[in-house]
Amino acid sequence: MIKKGDRIKISSNWKLLIVILILIIILGFLIYFMLANKKTNMGKLNECLNDNDCFPATCCHSSECVSLEKIPNCKGILCSMDCSGPLDCGAGYCGCVKNKCQVIKK
């Protein structure tokens, strides 16, 4: 009978502890790979889920929108102040329409 103040000895259950740790590690890997696979499949089937997933396709005066995976590196790029593209000067924005990134005119 267990008395008040008795402690469970982990040293006598070390095999059980190792099995539990291995199962936790395996479960972690399964969750990681399921999430990674879901993200890959989402990119193949859908470019976006909402407007926050869409960005201009080029650094300056873009006329198209792309998903996060395809955005250009615009570091160090200078653009003119012309309002020539459909996204320039607040004329439109990139949004998600039927899981595709598109220019949405205001």
C-alpha positions as CSV (number, residue, x, y, z in Angstrom):
1,M,0.0,0.0,0.0
2,I,1.2,3.5,-0.8
3,K,1.6,5.7,2.1
4,K,1.4,9.5,2.2
5,G,4.8,11.0,1.3
6,D,6.0,8.0,-0.7
7,R,7.6,8.8,-4.0
8,I,7.5,7.0,-7.3
9,K,11.0,5.8,-8.2
10,I,11.8,6.6,-11.8
11,S,15.0,4.6,-11.6
12,S,13.0,1.4,-11.3
13,N,10.9,2.4,-14.3
14,W,13.7,3.5,-16.6
15,K,12.6,1.3,-19.5
16,L,9.1,2.8,-19.4
17,L,10.6,6.3,-19.3
18,I,12.8,5.5,-22.4
19,V,9.8,4.1,-24.3
20,I,7.7,7.2,-23.5
21,L,10.6,9.5,-24.6
22,I,11.0,7.6,-27.9
23,L,7.2,7.8,-28.5
24,I,7.3,11.6,-27.8
25,I,10.1,12.1,-30.3
26,I,8.4,10.0,-32.9
27,L,5.2,12.0,-32.4
28,G,7.1,15.2,-32.8
29,F,8.6,14.1,-36.1
30,L,5.2,13.0,-37.4
31,I,3.6,16.4,-36.5
32,Y,6.5,18.2,-38.1
33,F,6.3,16.2,-41.4
34,M,2.5,16.5,-41.5
35,L,2.7,20.3,-41.2
36,A,5.6,20.5,-43.8
37,N,3.6,18.4,-46.2
38,K,0.5,20.4,-45.7
39,K,2.4,23.6,-46.6
40,T,3.9,22.1,-49.7
41,N,0.5,20.8,-50.9
42,M,-1.1,24.2,-50.2
43,G,1.5,25.8,-52.4
44,K,0.8,23.4,-55.3
45,L,-3.0,23.6,-55.0
46,N,-3.5,27.2,-53.8
47,E,-1.3,30.2,-54.0
48,C,-3.0,31.9,-51.1
49,L,-5.6,31.5,-48.4
50,N,-6.1,35.2,-47.7
51,D,-5.0,38.7,-48.9
52,N,-2.0,38.6,-46.5
53,D,-0.4,35.8,-48.6
54,C,-0.1,38.0,-51.8
55,F,2.6,40.5,-52.7
56,P,3.6,42.5,-55.8
57,A,5.5,40.3,-58.4
58,T,8.2,43.0,-59.1
59,C,9.9,45.6,-57.0
60,C,8.7,48.6,-59.1
61,H,5.4,49.3,-60.8
62,S,4.2,45.7,-60.6
63,S,1.2,44.6,-62.7
64,E,0.9,41.2,-61.1
65,C,0.8,39.6,-57.7
66,V,2.5,36.4,-56.4
67,S,2.6,34.3,-53.3
68,L,5.1,34.7,-50.5
69,E,7.4,32.0,-51.9
70,K,7.9,34.0,-55.1
71,I,8.3,37.6,-53.9
72,P,11.4,39.3,-55.3
73,N,14.3,40.6,-53.2
74,C,13.9,44.4,-53.4
75,K,16.8,45.3,-51.1
76,G,18.7,48.2,-52.6
77,I,16.3,48.7,-55.5
78,L,15.2,52.3,-56.2
79,C,11.9,53.0,-57.9
80,S,10.6,56.1,-59.7
81,M,7.7,57.9,-58.2
82,D,5.6,57.4,-61.3
83,C,2.0,56.1,-60.9
84,S,2.2,53.7,-63.9
85,G,1.2,50.3,-62.5
86,P,-2.1,49.0,-61.3
87,L,-0.7,48.8,-57.7
88,D,1.0,52.3,-57.7
89,C,-0.3,55.3,-55.7
90,G,-3.0,53.2,-54.0
91,A,-4.8,52.3,-57.2
92,G,-5.0,48.7,-56.2
93,Y,-3.6,46.0,-54.0
94,C,-2.6,42.4,-54.1
95,G,-5.4,40.1,-52.8
96,C,-6.4,36.4,-52.8
97,V,-9.3,35.6,-55.2
98,K,-10.3,31.9,-55.5
99,N,-6.9,30.9,-54.0
100,K,-4.9,32.8,-56.6
101,C,-3.0,36.0,-56.0
102,Q,-4.4,38.8,-58.2
103,V,-4.4,42.6,-58.5
104,I,-7.6,44.0,-57.0
105,K,-8.5,47.6,-58.1
106,K,-9.9,49.9,-55.6
